[in-house]
Amino acid sequence: MQNEKFWAAYFFVRVTKSCIDNIKRRVNLYDVVSPYVKLVKTGTSWKGLSPFSNEKTPSFFVHPDKGLFKCFSTGVAGDIFRFLELKENLSFTESVVAISERFHIELEYEDGVSKETISDQKQLYGLHEEATAFFEKAFWANTTGGAFIQKYWAGRHFQPELAKEFRIGFADVDDREFLKTIEGRFPAKTLEESGLFYARKDASRSLRLRFRGRLMIPIRDIQGRTIAFSSRQLEITPNDDPAHEAKYVNSPETPIFTKGHLLFNLDKARKHVQQTDCIWLVEGQLDTLRCFEKGLLTTVAPQGTAITESQLSLIRRYTTQLKCLLDGDGAGQRAAFRVLPMALKAGLEIEFYPLPPEEDPDTFFQKSNDVLALLHKMRRSPMAFALDFLMAGKKDLSPGQKSTVLESIYEILAELSSVVTQEDYLHEVGQLLHIDFSSVLTDFKTFLRNQKQVFSAESNFSEKKVDKNEKGKLTTAEYQLLLITLNDHTLATKIAQILNPEWIDDASLEGLLLRKILADISEDLWHGSDDLEGLFQTEEERNHLYGMLGETLPFEDNREAANQCIRTLFRSFLKAQMHHLDQQIESADETLKLQLSRERLSLRKALQEQATLISI
């Protein structure tokens, strides 16, 4: 499979729609499904037990003449690509590549695909695989370095089998052997872009390995290919290492590695989600390894950064159940609290498992083999965790303190689209604070009305009505960006890269659809305006979007129009943030008031200085 077609399809290029249609015509759905399901002929169709549930009576139907399957036990349906997406936990692009390889169909790519780009990507992946193999071999070598790192690994109470499972490695202090191994095998451009090296500061400007005297943990993409490394400081880490004092040194972002779009161990975790129907979120790679060793096979971690909306969207592809197991110190619990509104907004059901203040999952689980029993005792619901965090150990709150805590809870719940879910959480909050549910509900509705008034006043809606469409109707920035996104694929990609989803007002239908499409683009799930079915949740959305597809772009310069819209959304977002700070300042004590005032000043500077600089 190591051919140009394989590498190209997996990375940054898109398969043409005509090629996808050709695969659909040539590949019989029966041939795709039958390796997974024992099918029995029923007329022109086939029937079998669902591959997505443990049913005893067959309710899974395959219709080869229509190219569609339908599972009545789970409600899922689709074509050949959708079946493989569901069964193998693949993205659309991955399923296209898998079927083309399986049935020996040549892929065709959109115009403008550079063979040089494909080759560059292939070289970067090849170099990282070479590095992984080299470091892994050094870990197990019968040498002084090998003996040292194996002793270190055992001293951390990790098993040898775990090191083999994750291809853990060792970077020796002396990097000459590695440089000799790759000498002449990769272009200079590949070495420079890989993030594995830095240039010496002496006159030679020769390359030096970024990782020396460190434990090496390969970072893999969703297909299991090494795309970066995280390295742990050791007592032998040399003093001339520019990052000698850093406990962890990670690869910088490269053409094949973007930290905010990847979760450590998701390639393995996704294969076990069907058994557990949940994903565990921890802070670091060693925490992940410890959890994996203890049986929590669906554990993942962000790459040294706070969790992002993009990463939560990745989790949402595989499950709606997220279990948060971050470090027990103040920073870890603040990070956990930050995850809460983001997870709820992403449609995830989240639970929290707060550790003792001095513990992280790595150290905590070393003390017990019955991890599940420990976790069962620690479980906290979203609202219980939020109240614990906001109350900071206080048991008896004054009326004013209760009001402040409740407002923070309301801000989180306001992000939810389901009124039923909001009320369920409010009922729990009332019980935990010993407040009548009807009082909490009334207070929450008052909060929502006030927020709506604030937004109307501060977002300066007249500013967002930046133009009229061809029917003379006033349109918002979200509307115009959605129109551009639907009609200009190149600009759509650039918009997704620069536009923060938080700037979008998804209270409007256009904002909601724009947010969905940009999220799909960011995750490489967007296949153009000819493939919209996966976006729709209601008939209203379907009708609205197809109605917009009938419109033509009215702008003289689409890029400049997009820039104006993005700047408008940015300014509106900052103004809403400033107004919210104004409200907090009014009721804050002097110390907090000073802190909030500084935050407001920073936002004001950003509004004055940065809004005009944003450009795609």
N, C-alpha and C positions, 0 to 999 in steps of 0.2 A: 504493500500500500504506500510505500515511500516514493510516490511519483508526484509530478508537478500538479496534476489535477487534484490529488488528495489534499496536498498542502494548501493550494489556492482556495478550494471550496471551504476549508475549515477556518480560514483566517479572515481576511478583510475584503474579499470580493463577493459579488452576488451572482447567483445563478439566474439566467434569464428566465422569464415567465414561459417562453415557448419551450425551453428545455424541461421545465417542471411539468408542463402540460404533456410533453412527449413521454416523460417517465410514467405519468398517470395512464396514458394510452397503452404503453407497452407492458407495464407490469400488472399482472392480475392480482387483485387483492387477496384472493384465496392463497396464492403462493407466499404472500407476506405473512398472513395470519396462521396458516396451517402448522408451521414449526412450533407455535405456542399453544394452539388449541386443537383438540381432536374434533373435527367437524363432520357432521352427518348431512347428507343431501336432503333437502326438503323443497321439491319443485325446482325453481330456478335459483334458489338460495341455499345457504348452508347454515346449520345450527350447531351450537356447542355450549359448554359451560363457560361462564364469563372468566376471562383472564384477569379481570380487575376486582373480583370478589370471590368469596368462598361459597358460592351457591351450590345447591344440590340438584336443582331443576334447571335445565338449559334455558337461558333467556338471551343468549348472545347470537346475533344474526349477522351473516355476511352476505352482501348482495354484489357479486362480482360484475354483473351487467351494469350496475349503477356506480360501481367503484366505492361503495359506502358500507360501513358497518354500524350496527346499533346494539348497545348493551342496555337491556331493559332493567337489569338489577342495579346499575349505577347511574344510568341516564346519559352516559357518554356516547358520542357518535362521531363519525368523521371518515376521512379517506385513508389511503395507505400511509401518508406521512403522519397523520394524527395518531394512527394506531401505534406506530413505532415511537412517537413522542411519549405517549402514555405508558407503553409497556417498558421502554428502555430509559425513561426519564431523559429524553433528548430534546434539544431545541429544534425548531423547524429546519434550520440549515443543516444541523447534524443528521436529522432523519433523511433529508434529501441525499446527503453524501453517502450515508449508510446503505440506502436502497440502490443508489447508482453503482456502488462498489459491489454489492451483493449480486446484482443482475447485469453487471458489466456494461453499463451505459455511460458513454462519454458525456461529461458535463460541458455546458457552454456558459460563458460568463458575459456580463454586461460590457458594453463598449467602454474603452478607457482603462481596462485592466492591464497593469504593467507586469510583464514577465519578470522585470527586474525586482519589482515589489514582492512578487511571489518568491523569487529566489532569496531575497533578503530575509524574509520571514523564515524560510526553510533553514537558512544558515544560522539564524539566531536560535531556533529550536534545536538544531544539531549541536551547536556549541554548548547549550545548557545541558543537553543529554550527556555530552562528553564530560562536562564538569561534574555532573551527578555521579557518573560511573567512576570517575577518578577519585572523588572524595569518599565515595562508598568503599572503594577498594582500600583506600588509606585507613579507613576506620577499622577494617578487619585484618589489616596487614600484620604480619609477625615482625614488627619493628618497635623501636622505642616509642614512636608516636602512636602506633596502633595500640600498644599495651597501655599507654597513658589514657587515651580516649576511652578505651573499653572499661578501664577502672573507673574513670569519671562517670560513665554511663551507669555502671553498676552501683556507684556511690549515690546516684540520684534515685536508686531503687526502680530503674526501668529494666525490663527483660530484654535479652538479646533478640527475641523474635519480633519485638516491636520495632527495633532498629532496622531489621530486615524488611518489615512490612512498609515502613516509611522511607527506606533507603537513606537513613541517616548517615552523614559523612563526617570527615575530619579534614580540615585545611591545615597543613603543616606550616610551621613558622617560615620555612624555606619554600618559596614559591617557584624555584627554578625548575623543578621536575614537572610541574604542571605546565609552565610556559614551554618547556621542551616538548611535552606531549602534543600540544596544539600547534606548535610552530609550523608555519607554511600551509596549514590545513584550512584556515578561515581567512577571508578578506579582512583588511585593516578596518573597513567600515563596520563589519560585524563585531569585531573586538571592541571598537569604540562605543558602539550603540548597545552592547550587551549589559553594561552596568557592572560587569565582573572585574573591571580594571579601572585604575586611574593612572594618569601620566606622572612620572617622577618629576620633581621640581628642579632637578639638576639639568645640566646642559644636554644630556642625552634624550630627555623627554620620553624615555622608554616606558613601556607599560609595567605596572606592578599590580599583582592580584589584590583586590579589595579586601579579601578575607584571608587572614593568616593567624595561625594559632587559635583556631576557633572550631566549635562544634557546628556542623553544617546541616541545616534543615531545608530540604527542597520544598519550594512552593509550586504547587501544580495547578494547572487550569482544569476546567470541568472534564476534559478528556484524559486527564492524568499525565499530561506532559509538563516537565519542569520548565517554568518560565522565570523563576527568580529564586533567591535564597534568603533565609533568615539565619544569622549566625550568632552563637552564644559565646560571650567572653569566657576565657579560661585563664588559669594562673600563668600559662605560658604565652598568652597573647603579647606580642613584642611591644616594647615601649616606642618604637619608631612607627607603629601603626597610627595613622592620623586620628583614628577613632578609638584609641587604646582604652579610654575611660568608659566608653559606652558598653553597657551590659549586652545590648543587642545591636547588631549592624545589619540592616536589610538592603537588598538590592534597590537602587533607585528605579523610578518608572522608566520603562523602555517602550519601544514599538510593540512589544508583546505582553507588557505587564503594566496594568493600571490598578493601583492599590484599592481604590474605592469601588471597583467593579468585580472584586474577587473575594472569596471566602476560603480560608485555609481548610483543607480536608473535605470540601464539598464534593469533590470527585468520588471519594469513598462513601461519604455520608448519604449521598442521594441513592445509592444502591441498597441501603438498609431502611429507607424511610417507610417503605410499604409495610415493614414488620412493626415499626414503632409509631408511625404516623406523627412524628414530632422531630424537631431539630433543637439541639442544645446549643446555646450561644455562650462561649467563654471568651476570655480576653486575649490569651496568647497561644502560641504554638505548643509549648510544653504543657499547658493546661489541657489542650486538645489531646495530646498524646496520652496524658494520664487518664483522661476520661475514656478514651478509646480502649486503652489497656484494661480498664475496669468494666468494660462492657457497654459504655454509652457510645455506640458506633456512629451515631448521627450528630456528633459534636463538631462544631465549626468555630472559627475565630476570624475577626477582621484582621487586616494586614497592618497592624501597628497604628491604626487610626480609629477614630470613633466610627461607629456603625453608620452607614449611609443609606439613603432611601433606595439606591440602586441595589445594595446588598440585601436589603429586606425584600425587594422585589424578586431577587434570586431565590430566597428562601420560600417565598410565596408560590413559586413555580412547583415546589415539591410537597409542601404541606402548609396548613393554616395554623399549626400548633407550634409555638415558639416557647422554649423554656430558657429563661435567662439565669445564668450561673456565673456572674462576674465576680471579681475580687471583693473581699469583704471590707477593704479599707474605704476611706471617704471618697477617694477618686473613683473606685469601682462602683460604689453605690450611686454616686452622682451620674456616672455613665449609664447605669441601669435605669435610673429615673428618666434620663434623656431618651432612652430607647422606647419607653412606654407610649408616649403620644405618637411617635413615628410608627410603631408596630400596629397600634390600633388604626391609624390612618391607612396603613398598607393592607388592612383586612386580616391581620393576624390575631389569633387568640394567644395571649401571652401569660405566662406564670413566672414567678420569681422565687429564687432559692438563695436567700441572703446567707453568706458565710460569716463566721466570726471575723471581727475586725482585722486580726493578724493573719488570716488565712487566704490562700487562693486555691483553686481546684487541685493543682499539682500537689501542694503540701497537705491539703485537707484529706484527700482520698488515699494518701499513703498510709493513713492510720486505720483503714478499714477495708475489708474485702466486700462487705455488704453495702455497696454504694446506694442501691435503691432504697434500702431501709433508712439510711441517713437522709436521703433527699426527701423521702416521704414526710419526715418530721419537720423539714425546713420549708415546705411549700407555702407560698403566700400568693393570694389572688392579686390581680393588678391594683385594686383599690386598697386592699390591706397594706400592700407594699408601699403604695403612694402615700398613704396616711402615716405609716411608720417613718418614712423618709421626711415628710413635711413637718411632722410633730417632733422629730429629733429627740425621742425619748420622753417627752413631756406627756403626762397622763391627764392632767387637769388643765384645760385651756380656758382662757378668758373668752367672753363673747367676741371680742375683737380678733383674738387669735384664731378662733374657730372660723370667723368670717374670712380671714386671710387664707387659711388652709382650704376652705371650700372654694374660694375663687380659683385657686391653683387647680383643684380637681375639675372645676367647671371648664377651665381652659382646655384641659385634656379631653373631656367628654364632648366638647363642642366640635371636635374634629370628626366624631362618629356620624355616619349617615343614617344609621338605624336608630329610630326613636325607642324601639323596644330594648335594644342593648343599652342605650343611655339610661333608661329608667331602671333596668336591672342593676346597673352599677350604682345609680343614685340610691336605690333601695339598700344596697349593701353599705354604702357610705353612711346613710342615716342610722343603720343598725350599729355600725362601729363607733359612731360619734354620739349615739343615744339621742338622736334627733328624729322627730316624726317625719315619715317619708313625704307626706303632703307638704310639709314646710320646706323640705329640701327641694322637692320638685318645683314648687312655686318660686323659690329663690333662684333656681337654675333657669327657669323661663324668663325671669326678670333679667338675669345676667345675659341671656341670649339677645333679648330685646335691646339692652344697652349696648352690647357689642355691635349689633346691626346698625344702630344709630351712629356709633363711633366710626364704623367703617364707611358709612355713607358720607359722613362729614369729612373724614380724613383722607379717604382714598381719592377724593377729588374726581368724581365720576365723569365730570365734564372733560377732564384731561384725558380720560381713557376713551372717550368718544372721538377718536382721532380721524375718522373719515366716514364716508357713506359708501354703501355698496351700490351695485348697478341699478338697484330698485329704489334708491334714494333713502334707504333705511340707515339710521345711525348705527355704526358698528363699533365694537370695543377692540382693544388691542389683542385680546385673546381670539376674537373672531378673525381678525386679519392674519394673525400668526397661524391659525388653523388653516386658513385658506391657502397661505403660502406653503405650509407643510404638505398639504394634500397635492399640490401642483408642482412643487420644485424639490425633488429628492435631494439634490446637493445642498441646498439651503436648509432643508429639514434636518440633515445630519449636523450641520453647523449650529443650528438653533438648539438642538438637543444637547450639544456640548457646552453651551454657554449659559443657557437659561435655567436658573435654579427653580425647581418645581414649586418651592415655597412662594415664589413671586406671583404664581398664577392664581387667579380667583376662580376656584372650581365650584363656586356657588352657581355660576352660570353654566349652561349646557356646553357652550363653546370651550370654557375653561376646563371642564371635566374631560371632554374629549381630547383637548390639546394635551393635557397632562398624561392621559393614557397613551396617546400616540408617541409622545416624546419619551416616555418610559420604555415603550417597545423598541424605539430606535436605539436608545442607550444600551439595551440588552440584545441588540441584533435580532429582534423578533419581528421587526417591521418589514413588510414585503411590498410596500407601495399601496397606492389607493385602489389597486385591483384586488386587494386581499384584506377586506375590512371586517369580515364576519366575526372574527375573534374579539373585536372591540365592543360589540353591542351587548348591552345588558337589558335594554328596553327598546320597544318599537319607536319610542320618541327619539332615542339616540340614532337609530337606524334611519328614520325618515329625515332627521335634521342633517345628518352627514351626507346622505345621498343627495339631498337638496343643495348642499354647498358644492358638491362635485359638479353640479350643473352650471355653476357660476364661472366666469373667467376672471383672471387676475387683472385688476384695474390699475395697477401701479406702473409708473414709468420705469422705476428702478426697484425690483423686488428686494434686493439686498438692503437698500437704504430704508425701505418701508419696514422690513423686519427689524433693523437696528432701532428705528424710532419706536416701534412697538415694545421691544425688549427694554429700552430705556424707560419708557412710560411705566411698565410693570415694576421695574426696579424702584423708580421714584415712589410709586404708590405703596409698595411694600415697606420702604423705609419710613414713609409718613405714618403708616399704620403702627409701625413699631415705636416711633417717637410718641405718638399719642398714648399708646399703652404705657410707656414709661412715665408720661405726664401723670396718668392716673395713679400709678404706683408711688410716685414722688409725693403726691398730695397726702398720703396716709403713712409715709415712711418716717422712721426716727431719723435723727440728724446724721448718724453714721451711714445708714443705708441710703439716705437721701443724697449724700455726697457721691456714693458709688453709682447710684442710678443716674445722677446728673452727668457724670463722666461718660457713662454709656450713651446717654442722649447726645452729648457733644460729639462723640465718635460717629454716631449715626448722621448727625447734621453735617459733619465734615464729608462723610461718604456721599451724602446727597448733593453737596456742592461740588465735590471734586471728581467723584468717580462716575456719576450717572452719565456724563457726556462722553466718557472714555470707553464705555462698553460697546463692543463692535464685533461682528462675526466676519 
